[in-house]
Amino acid sequence: MYVVVCISLAMEQRGRRTWSERWLWLTCFFAMVAFRSVSLAQIRYAIAEEVKEGTVVGHIAKDLGLDKSTLRNRGYRIVHGSTEPLFQVNQVDGILYVNRKIDREEVCERSKACVIELKTFLENPLEVHYVAVEVLDVNDHAPSFPEKENTLEVFESALPGVRFQMQAARDADSGLLSVQQYKISLNEYFRLEVKDRGENRKTPILILQKSLDRESVKTHNLLLTAIDGGKPPKSGEMKITVVVGDINDNHPVFTKDSYSVQLQENTAIGTTIIQFNATDLDDGANGEVVYSFGNDVDREVQAYFDLNPLNGELTVSGVLDFEERNRYEIDIQASDKGAATLKTDKSVIINIIDVNDNSPEIEINSYSKALPEDSKSGTTVAVITVKDSDSGINGKVLCFINQDVPFTLTPSVQNNMFSIVTKTPLDREKQSQYDVTIIAKDAGEPSLSSEKTIRIDISDVNDNSPQFLLSPYTFYLTENNSPGDSIFKVQATDQDEGNNAVISYNIFRGGDNLLSSFLNINPVNGDISALKSFDFEKLKRFRFHVVVTDSGSPSLSSNVSVNVFLLDQNDNPPVILHPVSSNGSAEGVEEVPRNVPAGHLVTKVRAYDADIGYNGWLLFSLQEVSDHSLFGLDRYTGRIRTLRSFTETDEAQHKLVILVKDNGNVSLSATATVVVKLVEPKEAISASDVKSAATDIGDSGVTFYLMITLASVSTLFLISIIVLIAMQCSKTTDVASKYLPETNYDGTLCHSIQYRSGEKRYMLVGPRMSIGSTIVPGSNGNTLVVPDRRSTSVEPQTTPNPIEMNTWSYRGRPT
């Protein structure tokens, strides 16, 4: 059409080369291109009915311009309802084929053109293609009459030209393959006339062409044949027996020439539609009129309407549905009660008016049940189709989501198609599931609506790293732990789910932290065990790092610092430094002049305990003494002094056994034996020279052991200080602590360590602090706080809690 218009306009303006002519040619060209693109927007195939399953309909991949692999990779499919689909697409070769046998009369009934509309989808990205398949009719049905035999009574008084409408034959085929003609067997009394009602409906009518003579022939046997338009044609037959009756020469006559009624659908059953009225001029039974449906009214129509045979009242007997059928043409037959019944047919047309009685229907075409939480805004979740069987404004549908959800509806290019897309970012950790309700509402009065809820699960993405419950961890561990036993535990959680939340623990082995090689961690539950037993006297504190990693792809991890403080156990007994005999036993001999006054220092028992605090606090006591009135022992310093002057009656030799024990929960002890010999003053002077030499030799041995002990303790102390300084320098948390050595030596090799955190100072009493020193609290009157050493459990704390004090001073008595 566009080509003809352009050519005609061009001929009218031939010879005139103007700008308007050029614009005309350009307009025609783009119109032709647009017309061509629209005409090729839909693929159309044609196939005959009743073909075998698997019959090829068309190469849909080629016609759509798609590769065969694209169909498979993008999930090309045909959307169909709950019934088995008529067609399928081979994902391998892209061929559209017949899935099951197609009966055109079942699919399209008696429609002239049977076109099946297919909606096809391609995913990622979503594409919708429309395919039309026309099912061509084949002559697979023969005409058939409702009845094989029909008896017709005709009175002999019937005049030539009388018409007798017969039951029409039915052919399930359509178009030219339906009933095309009727034939009557050869006879001299009747001829056949066919009334064409349109819509493939042809009604045979017998016309009397010669008066009947009952005395000559009582019955006439005729054969009515219906023939369709197939090649070769098919036919059906009905036997007609014409019985010649007596005179009844007047037909019933209707009062109106035509009848037409408008009726709303869903009209109540029993409602009167119209009342027919027909009269017969005959008398008696020949003039009594009864009403019935015409022979051409099928049982389906009779199920919706009821006709009173006496008064001609037509009423509703079934539920009328505009969407199922909007027009009925019914033949009403008026018959008299004569011996030879005369009938008159009249048609009534009933037009059904639509009312808003159908709610919109929501159909899910494509649906992604699981959506990754990192999906971008605008990601398509589902494609829906909304339809309303009503017509006009009653069939106009508005679709929306009336919820506060991160999804919205967007209309498609095709009418009544919508896409559910994301409108805001998703977070599974906040909400992992959405029930989205789609509301469809028509524009009828009153308006009808329907809802459909779809559940959208948000799938997890590994976007959360594991987190420890504490950071950093601080544990207190009692020394002498059993190797292999669990000593403490770290714990982390991951907000993700599935494999993304499966976490494993490991100890960071890098750097210069050699102690991490003596630790082992359960990768599943975070239990940490020690492969060796720790000794407080060798190691006071250490730190390591634990790394937790999830199982996502890619995996995420985090780490935490673990600070471990060792707690002392009373595992070292006191060691006697003086007196020590030449064979190494704690025995000594002291010579004392008889004339020494009371309070004379006989000797001093020196002892050492490697433990600290109460475990290293030593107390001295006399376990055995020959005379309690002569000697006294200072329980804190170990000094042995005379309590009174010696008399002549006192024995010359006294044995003292001194018990040295610590203050642990389970005290450990050692004993020393001192033998005191009383000598005369002159002997004491002479013996003093010998004793001084022996003392020099003894002192040299004691000094040797004392130097070894001091060197060992000092080395351990320096190593501890260096390790603590290194750990403090590498520490990232805000814990400002210092270890300040302070040594008070009064001959017992005791010491103290002060620990400072912020404005508070903490003191750890060591074995080299003189227990005999006096502890003087500060002006605030604080007392010495000692943790309960009986508790063996290890609990994580965020702040160390050693012996707490504000300010302490130590005053030792000189020895």
Sequence and secondary structure as in RCSB ss.txt:
>XXXX:A:sequence
MYVVVCISLAMEQRGRRTWSERWLWLTCFFAMVAFRSVSLAQIRYAIAEEVKEGTVVGHIAKDLGLDKSTLRNRG
YRIVHGSTEPLFQVNQVDGILYVNRKIDREEVCERSKACVIELKTFLENPLEVHYVAVEVLDVNDHAPSFPEKEN
TLEVFESALPGVRFQMQAARDADSGLLSVQQYKISLNEYFRLEVKDRGENRKTPILILQKSLDRESVKTHNLLLT
AIDGGKPPKSGEMKITVVVGDINDNHPVFTKDSYSVQLQENTAIGTTIIQFNATDLDDGANGEVVYSFGNDVDRE
VQAYFDLNPLNGELTVSGVLDFEERNRYEIDIQASDKGAATLKTDKSVIINIIDVNDNSPEIEINSYSKALPEDS
KSGTTVAVITVKDSDSGINGKVLCFINQDVPFTLTPSVQNNMFSIVTKTPLDREKQSQYDVTIIAKDAGEPSLSS
EKTIRIDISDVNDNSPQFLLSPYTFYLTENNSPGDSIFKVQATDQDEGNNAVISYNIFRGGDNLLSSFLNINPVN
GDISALKSFDFEKLKRFRFHVVVTDSGSPSLSSNVSVNVFLLDQNDNPPVILHPVSSNGSAEGVEEVPRNVPAGH
LVTKVRAYDADIGYNGWLLFSLQEVSDHSLFGLDRYTGRIRTLRSFTETDEAQHKLVILVKDNGNVSLSATATVV
VKLVEPKEAISASDVKSAATDIGDSGVTFYLMITLASVSTLFLISIIVLIAMQCSKTTDVASKYLPETNYDGTLC
HSIQYRSGEKRYMLVGPRMSIGSTIVPGSNGNTLVVPDRRSTSVEPQTTPNPIEMNTWSYRGRPT
>XXXX:A:secstr
 HHHHHHHHHHHTTT   HHHHHHHHHHHHHHHHHHHHHTSSEEEEEETT  TT EEEEHHHHHT  HHHHHHTT
 EEE  SS  SEEE TTT EEEESS   HHHHHTT SS EEEEEEEETTTTEEEEEEEEEE       B S SEE
EEEEETT  TT EEE    B SS GGGSEEEEEE   SSEEEEEEEEETTEEEEEEEE S   TTT SEEEEEEE
EEES SS  EEEEEEEEEEE       EES S EEEEEETT  TT EEEE  EE  S GGGG EEEEE TT  HH
HHTTEEE TTT EEEE S   TTT SEEEEEEEEEE SSS  EEEEEEEEEEE  S    EEEEEEE SEEETT 
 TT EEEEEEEE SS GGGG EEEEE SSSSEEEEE SSTTEEEEEE S   TTT SEEEEEEEEEE SSS  EE
EEEEEEEEE  S    EESSSSEEEEEESS  TTSEEEE  EE SS GGGG EEEEE   TT GGGGGEEE TTT
 EEEESS   TTT SEEEEEEEEEE SSS  EEEEEEEEEEE  S    EEEES  TTSSSEEEEEEETT  TT 
EEEE EEE SS GGGG  EEEEEEES TTTEEE TTT EEEESS   TTS SEEEEEEEEE  SSS  EEEEEEE
EEEE HHHHHHHHHHHHHHHHHHHHHHHHHHHHHHHHHHHHHHHHHHHHHHHHHH  SS  EEEEEE   SSS E
EEEEEEETTEEEEEEEEES TTSEEEE TT        TT       SS   SEES EEEE    
